[in-house]
Each structure stands twice: as C-alpha cells, then as structure tokens.
Amino acid sequence: MRAHVGECDCPCIAVVAEHPDLDQLMGLQGAIDFGEYRWGQSVVADHDHGLEWMGPRPERAPHRRCEFLHRANSIRQCRRKASAGDKVMKPSSKAWMRRHVSDTFVKQAQARGYRSRAAFKLLEIAKRDRLIGPGASVVDLGAAPGSWSQVISEQAGARGRVIALDLLEMSPVPGVAFIQGDFCDNHVLAELESALGGRPVDLVVSDMAPNISGIAAADQARSLHLCELALKFACKHLKKGGNFLVKTFQGSGFAEFRKAVHRSFMMVASRKPEASRDSSTEMYLLGKGFKGR
C-alpha cells in the first residue's frame, strides 16, 4: 500500500502483530522480497502495531502499488511518525530482518523467480508425495502472492488447469486463472465453482491463514475454521482418488480436524517441510485418496 504524509509518498506495510515465523509477510523480489522497492531503509515492525515505511521514494521509484503485502489486511490502528528515522527498530525486529535476509530459501526463491520462500514447502511435499502431474487440475486457496500457483503451473504444464483464489490482489501467473475475493463469501465461492464448470479436480491445496489478532486461542479457532471450509470444498469438488493439502497450526482442535480429514481420505499424513521453520507450529496435513461423496 502507499501512504502520503505531506510531500512524502512512500510504500509501507500494515502490521497487525509481529511473529518471527509468519510467512504471511509476503514479498515478491528484491533484497528482502520488497518487489521493485530496492531502495531506502527496509524495516520490520516492532510490537507497536501500525505502519512501517520502507524508505523515502526517490525520483525514479516505481509508481505502482507496493506488492509487499501482509496477509492480515485489516488493522485496528495505523499510526506513524513523520520520518522513518524517528523510530528505532527493537532487537527482535533487527534479528528477524537479519534472519530473513540470510535465509537460504529466500535467496533460492529470488534466484529461481519464485514470489516467496513458501514455494519450497510445496515443492518438497509435491515431490515426496507425487501430488502434481502433467495435466493436473488444481485449486489453490489462499494463493497470494502466487508462489504455490507458480509451482503448480510449472508442474501441471500446458495441459493443466489451475484456479487460484485469495482475498488479496495477486499479479498474474502464466497458466493460472485468478479470482480475488473472500473464500468465506458465498458469492466468491459461487464464482469459483462456476469457474470449475462442474468438472472435478485432482488436487485442492490451501495455504490460507486468518487475520492475526495476537490472541492465540482466537487465531487458532479462525485458522481451523478456514481449514474446515477448505476441507468441505475439497470433498465437494475432488475426483475420487484426489488429494487435499492444507496448512494447519498445531494446537487446540488440530487432532479433531485430522480425524475429520481421515474420514474422507484413505490416508492422512502430516508434513513439516524443511522450509517451514522449526519454531513454527505450522503443519501441513495431506489427505490422499479421496473416498468420494
């Protein structure tokens, strides 16, 4: 997003909560995934929620919207001092920044043209479990910024069919049809189902995550609700024998959700890819062999 304070026109990011393992701080390219904005002093929010500048805009800075977006797209308050230099990053923020800049998967994503390090999570799981073959039909839920869609499109090939959906805007990915909207909105869901044209799919993947409130119990409940909606969608639209991959977080309700997945699939496995940080409670559940409706 952009913010205007007086004559200052700067790209910034909205921050709801700091968490060192949130892959929802999504970038596309650049030194630390800040898209084309490779200039200025890049910063990470500290515990004071609000807006953080990425630096003053030079004359030749691009004028399009900053593509660095936080998945939490609503904030309770936005406050910002007039100058980026007025705020000193706390040690935890500096540590996050150093880790992100030196992250092996961030560097590999930049080198290979992926929009975020999350691509390597799907690459590892897809290779291990042979999820995506040539000509595969796939629905990608929670797709922005598009790294999973990139992987799926590459592996499904020209004969594949990939439909992606996210609440946030996503730059076009070759071979991928994108729908922007809230998956919880019935009108958006109807648009997605219309795009499928009544044809069942081979794979449904969901990397959806809720807006982060900072209240663990509430965030876990919201996350599980999205998982349940994704499972319901998968069970309605998968081919018999199809597969389902969903991001979950270990905590209250995780075991019950795993049992729910198992009721509809021949096999259920937990996957913790190497690109998923050890300190994160993030876990991917894989349902293989849909039993049919």
C-alpha positions, 0 to 999 in steps of 0.5 A, spaced: 500 500 500 502 507 499 501 512 504 502 520 503 504 524 509 505 531 506 510 531 500 512 524 502 509 518 498 512 512 500 510 504 500 509 501 507 506 495 510 500 494 515 502 490 521 497 487 525 502 483 530 509 481 529 511 473 529 518 471 527 515 465 523 509 468 519 510 467 512 504 471 511 509 477 510 509 476 503 514 479 498 515 478 491 523 480 489 528 484 491 533 484 497 528 482 502 522 480 497 520 488 497 518 487 489 521 493 485 522 497 492 530 496 492 531 502 495 531 506 502 531 503 509 527 496 509 524 495 516 520 490 520 515 492 525 516 492 532 510 490 537 507 497 536 502 495 531 501 500 525 505 502 519 512 501 517 515 505 511 520 502 507 524 508 505 523 515 502 521 514 494 526 517 490 525 520 483 525 514 479 521 509 484 516 505 481 509 508 481 505 502 482 502 499 488 507 496 493 506 488 492 509 487 499 503 485 502 501 482 509 496 477 509 492 480 515 489 486 511 485 489 516 488 493 522 485 496 528 490 502 528 495 505 523 499 510 526 506 513 524 511 518 525 513 523 520 520 520 518 522 513 518 528 515 522 524 517 528 523 510 530 528 505 532 527 498 530 527 493 537 532 487 537 527 482 535 525 486 529 533 487 527 534 479 528 528 477 524 530 482 518 537 479 519 534 472 519 530 473 513 535 476 509 540 470 510 535 465 509 537 460 504 530 459 501 529 466 500 535 467 496 533 460 492 526 463 491 529 470 488 534 466 484 529 461 481 523 467 480 519 464 485 514 470 489 516 467 496 520 462 500 513 458 501 514 455 494 519 450 497 514 447 502 510 445 496 515 443 492 518 438 497 511 435 499 509 435 491 515 431 490 515 426 496 508 425 495 507 425 487 501 430 488 502 434 481 502 431 474 502 433 467 495 435 466 493 436 473 487 440 475 488 444 481 485 449 486 489 453 490 486 457 496 489 462 499 494 463 493 497 470 494 502 472 492 502 466 487 508 462 489 504 455 490 500 457 483 507 458 480 509 451 482 503 448 480 503 451 473 510 449 472 508 442 474 501 441 471 504 444 464 500 446 458 495 441 459 493 443 466 488 447 469 489 451 475 484 456 479 487 460 484 483 464 489 485 469 495 482 475 498 488 479 496 490 482 489 495 477 486 499 479 479 498 474 474 501 467 473 502 464 466 497 458 466 493 460 472 486 463 472 485 468 478 479 470 482 480 475 488 475 475 493 473 472 500 473 464 500 468 465 506 463 469 501 458 465 498 458 469 492 466 468 491 465 461 492 459 461 487 464 464 482 469 459 483 465 453 482 462 456 476 469 457 474 470 449 475 464 448 470 462 442 474 468 438 472 472 435 478 479 436 480 485 432 482 488 436 487 485 442 492 491 445 496 490 451 501 495 455 504 490 460 507 491 463 514 486 468 518 487 475 520 492 475 526 489 478 532 495 476 537 490 472 541 492 465 540 486 461 542 482 466 537 487 465 531 487 458 532 479 457 532 479 462 525 485 458 522 481 451 523 475 454 521 478 456 514 481 449 514 474 446 515 471 450 509 477 448 505 476 441 507 468 441 505 470 444 498 475 439 497 470 433 498 465 437 494 469 438 488 475 432 488 475 426 483 475 420 487 482 418 488 484 426 489 488 429 494 487 435 499 493 439 502 492 444 507 496 448 512 494 447 519 497 450 526 498 445 531 494 446 537 487 446 540 482 442 535 488 440 530 487 432 532 479 433 531 480 436 524 485 430 522 480 425 524 475 429 520 480 429 514 481 421 515 474 420 514 474 422 507 481 420 505 484 413 505 490 416 508 492 422 512 499 424 513 502 430 516 508 434 513 513 439 516 517 441 510 524 443 511 522 450 509 517 451 514 521 453 520 522 449 526 519 454 531 513 454 527 507 450 529 505 450 522 503 443 519 501 441 513 496 435 513 495 431 506 489 427 505 490 422 499 485 418 496 479 421 496 473 416 498 468 420 494 461 423 496 
